[in-house]
Amino acid sequence: MASPKGNGGLTPFEHQAMGVVLSIEGVLGITASIYILISLFNSKGRDPTQKSIRTSLALGDLAIGIMSPVVAVSSFSEEWVYGSSGCQTYGFVANFFGLISIWSLVAMVLHHYQSSKIGAKRDDISSRYSMTIALIWGGAFFWSATPLPFIGVGRYVVEPFGTGCLLDFADRSPSYFIYLVGFSTLGLAFPIALLISRGLNYEKVPIESVIACWKAVLVLCFYWGCYGLVAIATALSGPGRVSVRLFAIAPLLAKTCPIVNAVIFGDTMSLDEPTTTKEQKKH
């Protein structure tokens, strides 16, 4: 009798269901990201810095959408089908564009927040953000290339559920620990802390800008929180002690980001025209 478990500890049904969900996420994510890019291309008279950051976000989300059907093929096959080199490539690309999506979303919301303050000089703020895209893409490349074999700080491996590739959270080497702390702090914790600090400082800022900060905090925790949870749990408890299904849920949540970003932040008009601040409402 065949084992009810497929490769990676998931049942065949779970692998097939995961493939279906990833396929749907891919179609919707690609469609949403292309729509946003077309809208940005056709928009005129917008702040060029804000437009560049939004384009960076849409490109990051588009790449995430494209990766969904790629990994869905492995889910339907119930095993990683792209080999060792494919695992390294997929891990790098997933990490790279995931960071671009995170940091571009944070930069977009913070740029709008600063620009919407009472008395803010938008030209000065835009000039300070002019190097943002280079920092985002350069930083994402650094943190994504570091685990590749020719550098070897951390590594990309097939994930425990058997059909995806990302960082080896079970690596207990000192160099990986340093990498994980830096990656977790700069990659997600610090950006979220910045958003929270702005969300708590709302006296001279339109309420729409404050709400945007909190929306960004919530969606980032939703997309990437499960990966953070499995990384910390694996580092503390050791390999094999974290549920395989928890590992499998993480990429499904992460790959919703192109869809949710398009719904919540996709309107090219929504963050460009701040309206009423708390102080203004008092008058």
N, C-alpha and C positions, 0 to 999 in steps of 0.2 A: 504494500500500500504506500502511495506517495505521501511524503511528509506534508503536513498542513502548513509548514513554514517554508517560505521562499528564501532566496539569498538575502543575507543581512538581517534575518530575524523577523521580517514582515511576512505575512501570509501572501500567497499569490493574489488574492482579492485586494489586499491593501496596496500592493505594488500597482495593480491595474487602476485602482481608484486614484492613487497618487498621480499616475500618468495622465488620467483624464483631467484632474484638477490643474495640473501643470499646463496641459494643452490649452485649456480654457483661459488660464491666466496669461499665457503667451499671446493668444489671439487678441484678448482685450487690452493687454498691456501695450502691444505693438501698435494697435489701432489708436489707442488713447495718446500715446507718445507722438505718433506721426501727426495726429490732429493738432496737438499743442505746437509742434514745430512749424506746421503750416500756418497756424494762427499767429505765431511770433514773426514769421517771415512776412506776413501780410500786414502786420501792425505798423503804423507810422507814427512818428512823433513821440515815441516812448523814450524814457531814460535809457541811453545805450548801455550803461553799466548794469542796470536791472534786467534789461533784455538779454544781455550776454550771460548773466547768471542763470536766468530762466532757461536759456538755450542749453547751458551746461546740464541743468537738471533734467531737461527733456531727453538729452542724448544719453545720460546715465540710465534713465528709466527705460529708454528704447533698448539699450543693450541688455538690461535685465529681462525685458520682455522677450527678446530674441533667445536668451539662454533657457527660458522655460521649456519650449518644445525640444530643445537639444537634450536636456536631462530627462524629459518625458520619454524619449526613445529608450533610455536605459531603464526607466521604471516599467515600461511595457515588456522589456526583455528580462526584467527581474535581476539584472546585474549591470555593472558598469561596462559599457561596450566600447569605450574609446581608448583603452590601454593606459599605460603609465604616462606617456607623453601627453595624451589627451587630458589626463587628470591634472597634470601640472598647468596645462594651458587653461583649462576650465577654471581651476582654482584661482589662477592669476586674474583672469578676466572677471570672474565673479567678485573677487575682492576689490579689484580696481574700480569697476563701475558701481559697486555697492557704496564704496567710500565717496565717489563722485556724487552719487545721488544724495547721500546723507549731508555732505558738506555744502553742496549747492543749495539744497533746501534751506539749511540753516542760514547760509549767506544771503539768500533771497529775502527771507523773513527779517533778518537783522538789518539789512540795507534799507528795507522799507520802513522798519521801526525807526531807525535813525533819521531817515529823510522826513518822516511825518511829525517829528517833534516840533513844538511851537518855536519859531525863530530859527529853525534849522536851515543852514545854507546847503542846498542840495548839490550844488556844483562841488563844494569842498568835500562833502560826504562821498560823492561819486568818485572823486579823484583818489580818496583814500581806499576805495574798493576797487580801483582800476587794476590792481595786480591780483585780485582775488582768484580769477580763473586759473592763472598760472600756478598759484599756490595750491589750489584744489587739485589740479591735475598732476602737478609735480609731487605733492604729498601722497596722493593716491598711488602713484607709480612706485614711490619708495616703499611704502608699507606693503604693497602687493608683490613687488619683486624680491623683497628680502627673504621670503620662505622658499624661493626657487632653488634648485640644487646647486647652482653655481655660487650662491651666497650661503644658503643653508642655515639661516637663523629661523627656526621653525620649519615646517614642511607641509606640503599639500598631500593629502591621502584620500582614499575612498572613504566616505562617511560610513558610520556603523550600519545604516540601513541598506548599504550596498549599491546605491544607484546614483550617488552624487559625490562630488569632491570638494573639499575645503580644508581649512587648517586642521592639523592633527592636535586636537585639544588634549589628547592623552600624553603628549610629549612632556617629559618632566625635566628636560635639560635646563641648566641655568640660563643659557642664552635665550631659549624659548620663553622662559618666565619673564625675563626682561622685556622681550618683544611683546608678550601678551599684555603686560602692564601698560607699556607705552601705547600699543595699538588700542586697547580698551579705553584708556584715558583720553587720548587725542582723537580717536576715531568716533567715539560716541558719548562718553561721560562728560567731557568738557563742553562739547557743543550743546548738549542738553542743559548743562548747568548755565551756560550763557543765555539760552532761551528762557529758562526759569527766572534768572535774575532780571531780565527785561520784562517778563510778564508780571513781576511783582512791583515794577517801577512804572506806574501808569498815570501819574499826575498830569504830565504835559504831553501826553501821547493820545492820539485817537483810539477809541475803544476797539476799532477794527484791527489796529496794529497789535494791541495786547492780546486779543482773541487769536490772531494768527500765530503768535508765539506759543500759546498754550495748545493750539491745534497741532503745531509742529512737534511739540513735546510728546503729545499723545500718539501721533502716528509713528514717530520714530521708535517709541517704546513698543508699539504694536508690531512694526515690521521686524525689528532687530532684537527685541528683548529676549525672545526665545533662544537665539544664538548666544546672547550674553549669559543666559541662565545655564545652558548646557556647557559653555566654556568654563564658567566658574565651578559648576557642580563636578565636572570631570577633573578639573585641576585639583579640587579639594578631596574628592572621594576616590579618584583613580579610574582607570579604564574599565569598562564593563559593568559599572555600577549605575550608570544613567540609562534610563529607558530608551530603547531604540526608537520607539514611537515619538518620544520627545525630540530626538534628533531629526526624525522625518517631518515633524510639524514645522520645524524652524525654516526650511527653505520654502515651504508653502506660504507661510506668513510673509517672508521677505519678498517673495515674488508678487505680492499684491501691491507693492509700492507704486509701480507705474499707473495702476488703475486708480488707487486712492489719491495719489498726488494729483492726477488729472481732474478728479472730481472736486477735491477740496481746494487746490491751489491753481487749477488749470485755467481759469478765466483770466485772460490777459488784462482785463480791466480791473479785476477785483482788488489788487493790491497797489494800484497806481494812484488812486484818488482818495486819500484819507479824508474823513469828514469831521467828526466831532470829538473833541477831547473831553475828559472829565471836567477840566477847568472851564471850558467853553459852555458846558451844559449848566454851570452854576449861574451864568449871566442871562 
